[in-house]
Amino acid sequence: MKTSLLKLLVLVFTGFVLMASTPLKPEPIKSKFIVVLDAGHGGKDPGNRGGGFHEKDIALSIVLKIGQELEKNPNIKVIYTRDTDVFIPLDQRAKIANDAKADLFISVHCNAHSSQAYGTETFVLGLHKNQSNFEVAKKENSVIFLEENYEVTYDGFDPNSPESYIGMMIMQEEYLDQSILLADFVQKKFTNDLSRNDRGVKQAGFLVLHQTYMPSVLIETGFLTNSNEGPFLNSNTGQSKMAGAIVDAVMDYSHNINLAVLDNLGEETPVKVVAEKEFDDTFIDVTFKVQLSASSRKIEPKSSNFKGLNPVFREKEGKLYKYYFGATSSYSQIQKLHENAKNKGYTGSYLVAFKEGKKITVNEALKSQAK
């Protein structure tokens, strides 16, 4: 009996030793940047049919073109909420993105209006501040009326009731800065590269964005009811151009928010800041900087972490860390520094300006008094 008990104790002790010495398996590292692409409407939900066109078909075509380009990048994984003409409930679209633990959710749509309104606008989740934004959200959210048991699924949400939006829990709040960053990239690409009319980055209560747990945007690519924009969006050329601009915006965003360009940097020659006295186009109380990236990750702002760029500054803004290169009152100098940053791989970097410590637009800075 004593021998058996001793053997049992030895086995138990040996088991504890083995457990202690065996390293725990680390959590699997997500190796790819996951983008969920959502073509608005589909199936029994045609979307708007302004100009005789079909929103569901145009949105799908643009999304498939976006995905085709993104899939060429081995570091990106693309998931579609739909890749055919089928009806997908709004909550299921969000679930697809949440289950995939996506880094981005992009919903593509086309606009309509009783006038000849035209231009692009990109929405992030929020409480609409005007009737126009409310009408857009109401139109897109009304698709839930095609779903069975929508009252239960969406907890009594009524797309036509302003009170429903006021009571909406903004679960996306922690991703708002990132969503706005992506939306801004999208609008800049549409405006600067395609010369589309910029209707801006806006906030509204879209259910499909409300239920996602990652940075999310809803893009209105233009108005099918406009006599010029409708045919453009319905054409293969127009769809390809819109898709290409969105792809470029996603790439700029991924480089910035995830600091992907920081991987495997190695030793590089630091870029020196040119002495400010070499230039005379300086502005009183204005400091220009190059914003390299924005991320929830806290990175040491040393040159070896930013491809040799020096000096780099880190500042906390909301839930994000912003990383800036250079600091000068000379506009000529900051333009040269910006070129250096782009040559180093920061193609999505852009200029920012501060006056007496407060961020202002670069245009405002240039209109201020020069020395």
ZIKA-V439674 format. One record per residue. N is the residue number from 1. RES is the residue in one letter. OMEGA is omega in whole degrees, 0 to 359 (none if undefined). BURIAL is # if it has 9 or more other ideal C-beta (glycine too) atoms within 8 Angstrom, else .. D_FIRST is the distance of its C-alpha to the first C-alpha in Angstrom with 2 decimals. Layout:
# ZIKA-V439674
n=N res=RES omega=OMEGA burial=BURIAL d_first=D_FIRST
n=N res=RES omega=OMEGA burial=BURIAL d_first=D_FIRST
This chain:
# ZIKA-V439674
n=1 res=M omega=179 burial=. d_first=0.00
n=2 res=K omega=180 burial=. d_first=3.78
n=3 res=T omega=180 burial=. d_first=5.36
n=4 res=S omega=179 burial=. d_first=5.19
n=5 res=L omega=180 burial=. d_first=6.24
n=6 res=L omega=179 burial=. d_first=8.58
n=7 res=K omega=179 burial=. d_first=9.94
n=8 res=L omega=179 burial=. d_first=10.68
n=9 res=L omega=179 burial=. d_first=12.44
n=10 res=V omega=180 burial=. d_first=14.30
n=11 res=L omega=179 burial=. d_first=15.48
n=12 res=V omega=180 burial=. d_first=16.66
n=13 res=F omega=180 burial=. d_first=18.41
n=14 res=T omega=179 burial=. d_first=19.99
n=15 res=G omega=179 burial=. d_first=21.24
n=16 res=F omega=180 burial=. d_first=22.90
n=17 res=V omega=180 burial=. d_first=24.52
n=18 res=L omega=179 burial=. d_first=25.89
n=19 res=M omega=181 burial=. d_first=27.23
n=20 res=A omega=184 burial=. d_first=28.88
n=21 res=S omega=181 burial=. d_first=30.43
n=22 res=T omega=182 burial=. d_first=31.72
n=23 res=P omega=177 burial=. d_first=35.15
n=24 res=L omega=178 burial=. d_first=36.03
n=25 res=K omega=180 burial=. d_first=38.71
n=26 res=P omega=176 burial=. d_first=42.00
n=27 res=E omega=180 burial=. d_first=44.09
n=28 res=P omega=180 burial=. d_first=46.52
n=29 res=I omega=178 burial=. d_first=49.91
n=30 res=K omega=189 burial=. d_first=52.84
n=31 res=S omega=184 burial=. d_first=55.03
n=32 res=K omega=176 burial=. d_first=58.12
n=33 res=F omega=188 burial=# d_first=60.56
n=34 res=I omega=179 burial=# d_first=60.45
n=35 res=V omega=175 burial=# d_first=63.73
n=36 res=V omega=181 burial=# d_first=64.00
n=37 res=L omega=185 burial=# d_first=67.54
n=38 res=D omega=175 burial=# d_first=68.76
n=39 res=A omega=184 burial=# d_first=72.01
n=40 res=G omega=174 burial=# d_first=73.41
n=41 res=H omega=182 burial=# d_first=74.10
n=42 res=G omega=178 burial=# d_first=73.93
n=43 res=G omega=182 burial=# d_first=74.16
n=44 res=K omega=177 burial=. d_first=75.74
n=45 res=D omega=184 burial=# d_first=76.20
n=46 res=P omega=189 burial=# d_first=79.12
n=47 res=G omega=180 burial=# d_first=79.39
n=48 res=N omega=182 burial=# d_first=82.96
n=49 res=R omega=179 burial=# d_first=85.71
n=50 res=G omega=179 burial=# d_first=88.32
n=51 res=G omega=183 burial=# d_first=91.11
n=52 res=G omega=179 burial=. d_first=89.98
n=53 res=F omega=181 burial=# d_first=86.87
n=54 res=H omega=183 burial=. d_first=83.25
n=55 res=E omega=184 burial=# d_first=80.88
n=56 res=K omega=181 burial=# d_first=77.75
n=57 res=D omega=180 burial=# d_first=79.02
n=58 res=I omega=179 burial=# d_first=80.21
n=59 res=A omega=180 burial=# d_first=77.01
n=60 res=L omega=180 burial=# d_first=74.93
n=61 res=S omega=179 burial=# d_first=77.17
n=62 res=I omega=181 burial=# d_first=76.92
n=63 res=V omega=180 burial=# d_first=73.13
n=64 res=L omega=178 burial=# d_first=72.75
n=65 res=K omega=176 burial=# d_first=75.03
n=66 res=I omega=182 burial=# d_first=73.02
n=67 res=G omega=181 burial=# d_first=69.78
n=68 res=Q omega=180 burial=. d_first=71.36
n=69 res=E omega=181 burial=# d_first=72.32
n=70 res=L omega=182 burial=# d_first=69.10
n=71 res=E omega=176 burial=. d_first=67.03
n=72 res=K omega=179 burial=. d_first=68.85
n=73 res=N omega=183 burial=. d_first=66.90
n=74 res=P omega=181 burial=. d_first=63.46
n=75 res=N omega=183 burial=. d_first=62.09
n=76 res=I omega=174 burial=# d_first=62.99
n=77 res=K omega=181 burial=. d_first=61.39
n=78 res=V omega=176 burial=# d_first=63.68
n=79 res=I omega=180 burial=# d_first=62.63
n=80 res=Y omega=171 burial=# d_first=65.25
n=81 res=T omega=170 burial=# d_first=65.09
n=82 res=R omega=175 burial=# d_first=67.52
n=83 res=D omega=174 burial=. d_first=69.21
n=84 res=T omega=181 burial=. d_first=71.25
n=85 res=D omega=179 burial=. d_first=73.46
n=86 res=V omega=178 burial=. d_first=70.79
n=87 res=F omega=178 burial=. d_first=70.29
n=88 res=I omega=178 burial=# d_first=67.28
n=89 res=P omega=183 burial=# d_first=66.70
n=90 res=L omega=182 burial=# d_first=66.81
n=91 res=D omega=178 burial=# d_first=63.26
n=92 res=Q omega=177 burial=# d_first=61.99
n=93 res=R omega=178 burial=# d_first=63.91
n=94 res=A omega=181 burial=# d_first=62.17
n=95 res=K omega=178 burial=# d_first=58.76
n=96 res=I omega=180 burial=# d_first=59.30
n=97 res=A omega=181 burial=# d_first=59.91
n=98 res=N omega=180 burial=# d_first=57.02
n=99 res=D omega=180 burial=. d_first=54.51
n=100 res=A omega=186 burial=# d_first=55.76
n=101 res=K omega=185 burial=. d_first=55.35
n=102 res=A omega=175 burial=# d_first=58.92
n=103 res=D omega=181 burial=# d_first=60.75
n=104 res=L omega=172 burial=# d_first=64.04
n=105 res=F omega=183 burial=# d_first=65.42
n=106 res=I omega=179 burial=# d_first=69.07
n=107 res=S omega=186 burial=# d_first=70.97
n=108 res=V omega=183 burial=# d_first=74.41
n=109 res=H omega=172 burial=# d_first=77.29
n=110 res=C omega=185 burial=# d_first=81.09
n=111 res=N omega=175 burial=# d_first=83.29
n=112 res=A omega=179 burial=# d_first=86.25
n=113 res=H omega=181 burial=# d_first=89.02
n=114 res=S omega=178 burial=. d_first=92.31
n=115 res=S omega=176 burial=. d_first=94.14
n=116 res=Q omega=177 burial=. d_first=94.35
n=117 res=A omega=181 burial=# d_first=91.46
n=118 res=Y omega=177 burial=# d_first=89.80
n=119 res=G omega=182 burial=# d_first=87.17
n=120 res=T omega=173 burial=# d_first=83.45
n=121 res=E omega=181 burial=# d_first=81.06
n=122 res=T omega=186 burial=# d_first=77.33
n=123 res=F omega=166 burial=# d_first=75.32
n=124 res=V omega=184 burial=# d_first=72.16
n=125 res=L omega=177 burial=# d_first=70.53
n=126 res=G omega=177 burial=# d_first=72.19
n=127 res=L omega=182 burial=# d_first=74.54
n=128 res=H omega=183 burial=# d_first=77.90
n=129 res=K omega=178 burial=. d_first=80.67
n=130 res=N omega=184 burial=. d_first=83.58
n=131 res=Q omega=181 burial=. d_first=84.63
n=132 res=S omega=179 burial=. d_first=84.80
n=133 res=N omega=179 burial=# d_first=81.12
n=134 res=F omega=181 burial=# d_first=80.24
n=135 res=E omega=178 burial=. d_first=82.21
n=136 res=V omega=180 burial=# d_first=80.38
n=137 res=A omega=181 burial=# d_first=76.96
n=138 res=K omega=180 burial=# d_first=78.09
n=139 res=K omega=182 burial=# d_first=79.30
n=140 res=E omega=182 burial=# d_first=76.12
n=141 res=N omega=183 burial=# d_first=73.83
n=142 res=S omega=177 burial=# d_first=75.83
n=143 res=V omega=181 burial=# d_first=74.01
n=144 res=I omega=179 burial=# d_first=71.26
n=145 res=F omega=177 burial=. d_first=73.73
n=146 res=L omega=182 burial=. d_first=73.14
n=147 res=E omega=175 burial=# d_first=69.41
n=148 res=E omega=177 burial=. d_first=67.89
n=149 res=N omega=182 burial=. d_first=66.40
n=150 res=Y omega=179 burial=# d_first=67.57
n=151 res=E omega=180 burial=. d_first=67.72
n=152 res=V omega=183 burial=. d_first=63.97
n=153 res=T omega=185 burial=# d_first=63.13
n=154 res=Y omega=171 burial=# d_first=65.19
n=155 res=D omega=175 burial=. d_first=64.58
n=156 res=G omega=181 burial=. d_first=68.19
n=157 res=F omega=178 burial=# d_first=69.76
n=158 res=D omega=182 burial=. d_first=73.49
n=159 res=P omega=184 burial=# d_first=75.12
n=160 res=N omega=184 burial=. d_first=78.50
n=161 res=S omega=177 burial=. d_first=77.49
n=162 res=P omega=181 burial=. d_first=77.80
n=163 res=E omega=179 burial=. d_first=75.44
n=164 res=S omega=181 burial=# d_first=72.62
n=165 res=Y omega=178 burial=# d_first=73.00
n=166 res=I omega=180 burial=. d_first=73.15
n=167 res=G omega=182 burial=. d_first=69.87
n=168 res=M omega=176 burial=# d_first=68.24
n=169 res=M omega=181 burial=. d_first=65.21
n=170 res=I omega=181 burial=# d_first=65.82
n=171 res=M omega=182 burial=. d_first=62.33
n=172 res=Q omega=189 burial=# d_first=63.91
n=173 res=E omega=183 burial=. d_first=64.96
n=174 res=E omega=179 burial=. d_first=62.61
n=175 res=Y omega=188 burial=# d_first=64.01
n=176 res=L omega=181 burial=# d_first=67.63
n=177 res=D omega=180 burial=# d_first=68.65
n=178 res=Q omega=179 burial=# d_first=67.29
n=179 res=S omega=179 burial=# d_first=68.93
n=180 res=I omega=179 burial=# d_first=72.24
n=181 res=L omega=179 burial=# d_first=71.96
n=182 res=L omega=180 burial=# d_first=71.58
n=183 res=A omega=179 burial=# d_first=74.35
n=184 res=D omega=177 burial=# d_first=76.62
n=185 res=F omega=181 burial=# d_first=76.02
n=186 res=V omega=182 burial=# d_first=76.84
n=187 res=Q omega=178 burial=# d_first=80.05
n=188 res=K omega=179 burial=# d_first=81.15
n=189 res=K omega=178 burial=# d_first=80.74
n=190 res=F omega=186 burial=# d_first=82.71
n=191 res=T omega=186 burial=# d_first=85.42
n=192 res=N omega=185 burial=. d_first=85.76
n=193 res=D omega=184 burial=. d_first=85.05
n=194 res=L omega=180 burial=# d_first=86.40
n=195 res=S omega=175 burial=. d_first=88.98
n=196 res=R omega=177 burial=# d_first=87.70
n=197 res=N omega=185 burial=. d_first=88.73
n=198 res=D omega=177 burial=# d_first=86.04
n=199 res=R omega=170 burial=. d_first=85.25
n=200 res=G omega=174 burial=. d_first=82.42
n=201 res=V omega=186 burial=# d_first=78.77
n=202 res=K omega=176 burial=# d_first=78.29
n=203 res=Q omega=175 burial=# d_first=75.73
n=204 res=A omega=187 burial=# d_first=75.32
n=205 res=G omega=179 burial=# d_first=72.73
n=206 res=F omega=180 burial=# d_first=71.63
n=207 res=L omega=184 burial=# d_first=68.69
n=208 res=V omega=177 burial=# d_first=67.51
n=209 res=L omega=184 burial=# d_first=67.21
n=210 res=H omega=187 burial=# d_first=65.79
n=211 res=Q omega=177 burial=# d_first=62.61
n=212 res=T omega=182 burial=# d_first=61.78
n=213 res=Y omega=177 burial=. d_first=59.49
n=214 res=M omega=175 burial=# d_first=61.18
n=215 res=P omega=187 burial=# d_first=64.72
n=216 res=S omega=177 burial=# d_first=66.98
n=217 res=V omega=172 burial=# d_first=70.69
n=218 res=L omega=186 burial=# d_first=73.08
n=219 res=I omega=171 burial=# d_first=76.09
n=220 res=E omega=190 burial=# d_first=79.42
n=221 res=T omega=179 burial=# d_first=81.09
n=222 res=G omega=185 burial=# d_first=84.56
n=223 res=F omega=177 burial=# d_first=86.80
n=224 res=L omega=181 burial=# d_first=87.41
n=225 res=T omega=178 burial=# d_first=90.35
n=226 res=N omega=186 burial=# d_first=92.15
n=227 res=S omega=177 burial=. d_first=94.79
n=228 res=N omega=186 burial=. d_first=93.77
n=229 res=E omega=179 burial=# d_first=90.07
n=230 res=G omega=178 burial=# d_first=89.26
n=231 res=P omega=178 burial=# d_first=90.59
n=232 res=F omega=181 burial=# d_first=88.97
n=233 res=L omega=180 burial=# d_first=85.50
n=234 res=N omega=182 burial=# d_first=86.09
n=235 res=S omega=178 burial=. d_first=86.98
n=236 res=N omega=179 burial=. d_first=84.67
n=237 res=T omega=180 burial=. d_first=86.12
n=238 res=G omega=180 burial=# d_first=85.51
n=239 res=Q omega=179 burial=# d_first=81.95
n=240 res=S omega=180 burial=# d_first=81.20
n=241 res=K omega=179 burial=# d_first=82.68
n=242 res=M omega=179 burial=# d_first=80.77
n=243 res=A omega=180 burial=# d_first=77.52
n=244 res=G omega=179 burial=# d_first=78.20
n=245 res=A omega=179 burial=# d_first=78.81
n=246 res=I omega=177 burial=# d_first=75.53
n=247 res=V omega=180 burial=# d_first=73.68
n=248 res=D omega=179 burial=# d_first=75.25
n=249 res=A omega=178 burial=# d_first=74.29
n=250 res=V omega=180 burial=# d_first=70.64
n=251 res=M omega=177 burial=# d_first=70.60
n=252 res=D omega=180 burial=# d_first=72.18
n=253 res=Y omega=183 burial=# d_first=69.70
n=254 res=S omega=178 burial=# d_first=66.63
n=255 res=H omega=183 burial=# d_first=67.89
n=256 res=N omega=189 burial=# d_first=68.45
n=257 res=I omega=182 burial=# d_first=65.61
n=258 res=N omega=180 burial=# d_first=62.85
n=259 res=L omega=182 burial=# d_first=64.44
n=260 res=A omega=182 burial=# d_first=63.75
n=261 res=V omega=179 burial=# d_first=66.33
n=262 res=L omega=185 burial=# d_first=64.09
n=263 res=D omega=174 burial=. d_first=61.67
n=264 res=N omega=185 burial=. d_first=61.85
n=265 res=L omega=183 burial=# d_first=64.93
n=266 res=G omega=180 burial=. d_first=64.92
n=267 res=E omega=178 burial=. d_first=67.56
n=268 res=E omega=180 burial=# d_first=70.95
n=269 res=T omega=181 burial=. d_first=74.18
n=270 res=P omega=175 burial=. d_first=74.59
n=271 res=V omega=183 burial=# d_first=77.51
n=272 res=K omega=176 burial=. d_first=79.79
n=273 res=V omega=180 burial=# d_first=81.46
n=274 res=V omega=181 burial=# d_first=85.21
n=275 res=A omega=185 burial=. d_first=86.94
n=276 res=E omega=184 burial=# d_first=88.32
n=277 res=K omega=179 burial=. d_first=91.68
n=278 res=E omega=183 burial=. d_first=92.45
n=279 res=F omega=180 burial=# d_first=93.06
n=280 res=D omega=179 burial=. d_first=95.40
n=281 res=D omega=181 burial=. d_first=94.28
n=282 res=T omega=184 burial=# d_first=92.08
n=283 res=F omega=183 burial=# d_first=91.63
n=284 res=I omega=175 burial=# d_first=91.67
n=285 res=D omega=179 burial=. d_first=88.31
n=286 res=V omega=175 burial=# d_first=86.75
n=287 res=T omega=176 burial=# d_first=83.73
n=288 res=F omega=175 burial=# d_first=82.98
n=289 res=K omega=174 burial=# d_first=79.53
n=290 res=V omega=176 burial=# d_first=77.97
n=291 res=Q omega=181 burial=# d_first=74.95
n=292 res=L omega=187 burial=# d_first=72.57
n=293 res=S omega=174 burial=# d_first=69.72
n=294 res=A omega=185 burial=# d_first=67.88
n=295 res=S omega=173 burial=# d_first=64.13
n=296 res=S omega=179 burial=. d_first=61.26
n=297 res=R omega=179 burial=. d_first=59.75
n=298 res=K omega=183 burial=. d_first=60.52
n=299 res=I omega=177 burial=# d_first=61.75
n=300 res=E omega=185 burial=. d_first=62.94
n=301 res=P omega=178 burial=# d_first=66.74
n=302 res=K omega=189 burial=. d_first=67.20
n=303 res=S omega=182 burial=# d_first=69.33
n=304 res=S omega=177 burial=. d_first=66.54
n=305 res=N omega=183 burial=# d_first=64.99
n=306 res=F omega=174 burial=# d_first=68.34
n=307 res=K omega=176 burial=# d_first=69.69
n=308 res=G omega=179 burial=# d_first=71.47
n=309 res=L omega=184 burial=# d_first=73.48
n=310 res=N omega=3 burial=# d_first=74.31
n=311 res=P omega=175 burial=# d_first=74.49
n=312 res=V omega=180 burial=# d_first=72.04
n=313 res=F omega=177 burial=# d_first=71.47
n=314 res=R omega=179 burial=# d_first=68.66
n=315 res=E omega=179 burial=. d_first=69.45
n=316 res=K omega=178 burial=. d_first=67.38
n=317 res=E omega=185 burial=. d_first=69.21
n=318 res=G omega=180 burial=. d_first=67.38
n=319 res=K omega=183 burial=. d_first=64.02
n=320 res=L omega=169 burial=# d_first=65.22
n=321 res=Y omega=177 burial=# d_first=65.84
n=322 res=K omega=181 burial=# d_first=69.26
n=323 res=Y omega=184 burial=# d_first=69.93
n=324 res=Y omega=177 burial=# d_first=73.53
n=325 res=F omega=178 burial=# d_first=75.32
n=326 res=G omega=177 burial=# d_first=78.35
n=327 res=A omega=185 burial=. d_first=80.31
n=328 res=T omega=174 burial=# d_first=84.08
n=329 res=S omega=182 burial=# d_first=87.22
n=330 res=S omega=180 burial=# d_first=88.89
n=331 res=Y omega=178 burial=# d_first=88.86
n=332 res=S omega=182 burial=. d_first=89.87
n=333 res=Q omega=182 burial=# d_first=87.03
n=334 res=I omega=176 burial=# d_first=84.38
n=335 res=Q omega=177 burial=# d_first=85.70
n=336 res=K omega=178 burial=# d_first=85.20
n=337 res=L omega=178 burial=# d_first=81.68
n=338 res=H omega=177 burial=# d_first=80.97
n=339 res=E omega=177 burial=. d_first=82.16
n=340 res=N omega=181 burial=# d_first=79.85
n=341 res=A omega=180 burial=# d_first=76.89
n=342 res=K omega=178 burial=# d_first=77.77
n=343 res=N omega=179 burial=. d_first=78.20
n=344 res=K omega=177 burial=# d_first=74.70
n=345 res=G omega=180 burial=. d_first=73.26
n=346 res=Y omega=185 burial=# d_first=73.52
n=347 res=T omega=180 burial=. d_first=75.82
n=348 res=G omega=180 burial=# d_first=74.95
n=349 res=S omega=180 burial=# d_first=75.85
n=350 res=Y omega=184 burial=. d_first=78.77
n=351 res=L omega=173 burial=# d_first=80.92
n=352 res=V omega=182 burial=# d_first=80.37
n=353 res=A omega=178 burial=# d_first=82.55
n=354 res=F omega=175 burial=# d_first=82.12
n=355 res=K omega=183 burial=# d_first=84.86
n=356 res=E omega=176 burial=. d_first=84.09
n=357 res=G omega=182 burial=. d_first=80.38
n=358 res=K omega=181 burial=. d_first=80.70
n=359 res=K omega=176 burial=. d_first=80.21
n=360 res=I omega=177 burial=. d_first=83.43
n=361 res=T omega=179 burial=. d_first=84.54
n=362 res=V omega=178 burial=# d_first=86.02
n=363 res=N omega=177 burial=. d_first=89.25
n=364 res=E omega=180 burial=# d_first=89.45
n=365 res=A omega=182 burial=# d_first=88.92
n=366 res=L omega=178 burial=. d_first=91.67
n=367 res=K omega=180 burial=. d_first=94.06
n=368 res=S omega=186 burial=# d_first=93.54
n=369 res=Q omega=176 burial=. d_first=95.89
n=370 res=A omega=180 burial=. d_first=95.71
n=371 res=K omega=none burial=. d_first=96.54
